[in-house]
Amino acid sequence: MKKKDPNYVVKVEQAIAKKYGEEAVQNPKADWDTEKEKKYLEQLKKLVKKERQVEIDTEKVDVGGFFINKNLIKKGNQIHNRTKTCEVCDKYSLNLKDDTCMTKWNTCFDCYIKWIENREERWKSGFRP
């Protein structure tokens, strides 16, 4: 069994100080005071506030198995209470292609192709078949 050097830690610390400077082995609390603590807490509060705002801005909602940014969904569209019935042909759908059209246009995919595609402005202005 080898005998341990009692000054090993001191030697390592001295080698680090020699290579990287005295600040590398200094206790982090040695430079800390109440003024730095106040600045740190202010910065932390600002960071948390920004993070919360980002969370709110990028909140996702599950719409038929797809997560869609909440800001992209029309305000009048009731996501959780809406039915999956096309507003034009009254077809009930569980199809994933229909879900995206239902979210934005309240129609099934077939009615989107037939009545809305390439005529979005007319649809937005109120045209309904």
C-alpha positions in Angstrom: 0.0 0.0 0.0 1.4 3.4 -1.0 1.7 6.2 1.4 -0.4 9.3 0.5 1.3 12.6 0.3 -0.4 15.0 2.8 0.6 18.0 0.7 -0.7 16.7 -2.6 -3.7 19.1 -2.7 -1.4 22.1 -1.9 0.9 21.1 -4.7 -1.9 20.8 -7.2 -3.3 24.1 -6.1 0.1 25.8 -6.5 0.5 24.2 -10.0 -2.9 25.6 -11.1 -2.1 29.0 -9.7 1.3 29.0 -11.5 -0.3 28.0 -14.8 -3.6 30.0 -14.7 -3.0 32.7 -12.1 -4.0 33.3 -8.5 -7.7 33.9 -9.4 -8.1 30.3 -10.6 -7.6 29.0 -7.0 -9.3 31.8 -5.2 -12.6 31.2 -3.3 -15.5 32.5 -5.4 -17.0 34.2 -2.4 -13.9 36.3 -1.7 -15.0 38.9 -4.3 -18.8 38.7 -3.6 -20.5 41.5 -1.8 -24.1 42.8 -1.3 -24.0 45.1 -4.3 -23.0 42.2 -6.6 -25.8 40.1 -5.1 -28.4 42.8 -5.8 -27.2 43.2 -9.5 -27.3 39.4 -9.8 -30.8 39.1 -8.5 -32.0 41.9 -10.8 -30.5 40.2 -13.8 -32.1 36.9 -12.7 -35.5 38.5 -12.5 -35.2 40.0 -16.0 -34.1 36.6 -17.4 -37.1 34.8 -15.8 -39.4 37.5 -17.1 -38.1 37.0 -20.7 -38.3 33.2 -20.4 -41.9 33.4 -19.3 -42.8 35.8 -22.2 -41.1 33.4 -24.7 -43.2 30.5 -23.2 -46.4 32.5 -23.6 -45.5 33.5 -27.2 -44.6 30.0 -28.3 -47.4 28.0 -26.4 -48.5 25.0 -28.4 -51.9 23.5 -28.6 -52.8 19.9 -29.5 -55.1 20.0 -32.5 -56.0 16.5 -33.6 -52.5 15.1 -32.9 -50.6 18.1 -34.2 -49.0 20.7 -31.9 -49.7 24.1 -33.5 -48.5 27.5 -32.2 -51.5 29.1 -30.3 -50.9 32.4 -32.1 -51.6 30.7 -35.5 -55.1 29.6 -34.6 -58.0 31.9 -35.4 -59.5 33.5 -32.3 -63.1 32.5 -33.1 -62.2 28.9 -33.6 -63.0 26.9 -30.5 -60.3 24.3 -30.5 -61.4 22.1 -27.5 -65.1 22.3 -28.1 -65.1 22.2 -31.9 -66.6 19.3 -33.8 -64.9 17.6 -36.7 -67.8 18.3 -39.0 -67.2 20.2 -42.3 -69.1 23.5 -42.4 -69.7 23.0 -46.1 -70.6 19.4 -46.7 -71.4 18.3 -43.0 -69.0 15.4 -43.4 -67.6 14.1 -40.1 -63.9 13.3 -40.4 -61.2 11.7 -38.4 -58.6 12.1 -41.2 -55.4 13.9 -40.3 -55.4 15.9 -43.6 -58.9 17.2 -42.7 -57.7 18.3 -39.2 -55.4 20.9 -40.6 -58.1 22.3 -42.9 -60.6 22.2 -40.1 -58.3 24.2 -37.9 -57.8 27.0 -40.4 -60.8 26.9 -42.7 -63.5 24.9 -40.9 -63.8 22.6 -43.9 -62.7 19.1 -44.8 -59.7 18.6 -47.1 -62.0 17.8 -50.1 -64.0 21.0 -49.7 -60.8 22.9 -49.3 -59.5 21.6 -52.6 -62.9 22.2 -54.3 -63.9 25.6 -52.9 -60.9 27.3 -51.2 -57.6 26.4 -52.8 -56.3 29.3 -54.9 -59.4 31.3 -53.9 -58.5 32.1 -50.2 -59.3 35.8 -50.4 -62.8 35.0 -51.8 -63.4 32.6 -48.9 -62.1 35.1 -46.3 -64.5 37.7 -47.7 -67.4 35.5 -46.9 -68.2 33.3 -49.9 -69.8 30.0 -49.1 -71.2 27.5 -51.5 
